Amino acid sequence: MLFPVRCFTCGAVIGHLWEKYLERVQRGENPAKVLDDLGVKRYCCRRMFLSHIEISREILRFPKIS
């Protein structure tokens, strides 16, 4: 599943921050500090980042069965 462009609850645009967030967290930074630095203040928007699971690559590994 792709990261949503907008927060499901408040509608704030957050999609453009996903790659920056992911890159910094993979480098070992604290997710809470990264979200603070990126300006994500609302808990509903923070939830979008913290709970997102990238499953599209997992699904693409399996061949389509006819």
Phi, psi and omega per residue, in radians:
M1 nan 2.450 3.117
L2 -1.426 2.676 3.093
F3 -1.206 2.348 -3.099
P4 -1.172 2.599 3.121
V5 -1.279 -0.650 -3.112
R6 -2.136 2.689 3.037
C7 -1.144 2.374 -3.117
F8 -1.156 -0.498 -3.049
T9 -1.560 -0.962 -3.024
C10 -1.768 -0.264 3.107
G11 1.463 0.143 3.128
A12 -1.188 2.501 3.131
V13 -1.348 2.085 -3.093
I14 -2.298 -0.118 -3.045
G15 -1.063 -0.560 -3.104
H16 -1.255 -0.224 -3.105
L17 -1.633 -0.188 -3.017
W18 -1.055 -0.849 -3.086
E19 -1.132 -0.684 3.101
K20 -1.112 -0.759 3.129
Y21 -1.080 -0.869 -3.094
L22 -1.072 -0.762 -3.139
E23 -1.062 -0.788 -3.096
R24 -1.236 -0.652 3.122
V25 -1.195 -0.672 3.115
Q26 -1.164 -0.429 3.069
R27 -1.366 -0.133 3.060
G28 1.854 0.149 3.123
E29 -1.338 2.722 3.113
N30 -1.211 2.185 -3.126
P31 -0.990 -0.652 3.138
A32 -1.124 -0.721 3.137
K33 -1.195 -0.670 3.118
V34 -1.089 -0.789 3.125
L35 -1.113 -0.664 3.070
D36 -1.085 -0.792 -3.138
D37 -1.121 -0.604 3.138
L38 -1.390 -0.141 3.102
G39 1.524 0.314 3.111
V40 -1.541 1.802 -3.026
K41 -1.807 -0.625 -3.072
R42 -1.261 2.438 -3.099
Y43 -1.182 -0.471 3.117
C44 -1.212 -0.655 3.109
C45 -1.258 -0.685 3.115
R46 -1.086 -0.649 3.107
R47 -1.048 -0.632 -3.139
M48 -1.068 -0.697 3.132
F49 -1.287 -0.794 -3.027
L50 -1.267 -0.459 -3.071
S51 -1.791 -0.041 -3.094
H52 -1.253 2.356 3.075
I53 -2.164 2.166 -3.132
E54 -1.452 1.787 -3.093
I55 -1.899 -0.101 -3.079
S56 -1.077 -0.678 3.122
R57 -1.183 -0.572 3.097
E58 -1.185 -0.720 -3.118
I59 -1.204 -0.657 -3.108
L60 -1.173 -0.293 3.134
R61 -1.229 -0.430 -3.042
F62 -1.624 2.310 3.139
P63 -1.270 2.646 3.105
K64 -1.289 2.266 -3.141
I65 -1.727 2.203 -3.113
S66 -1.619 nan nan
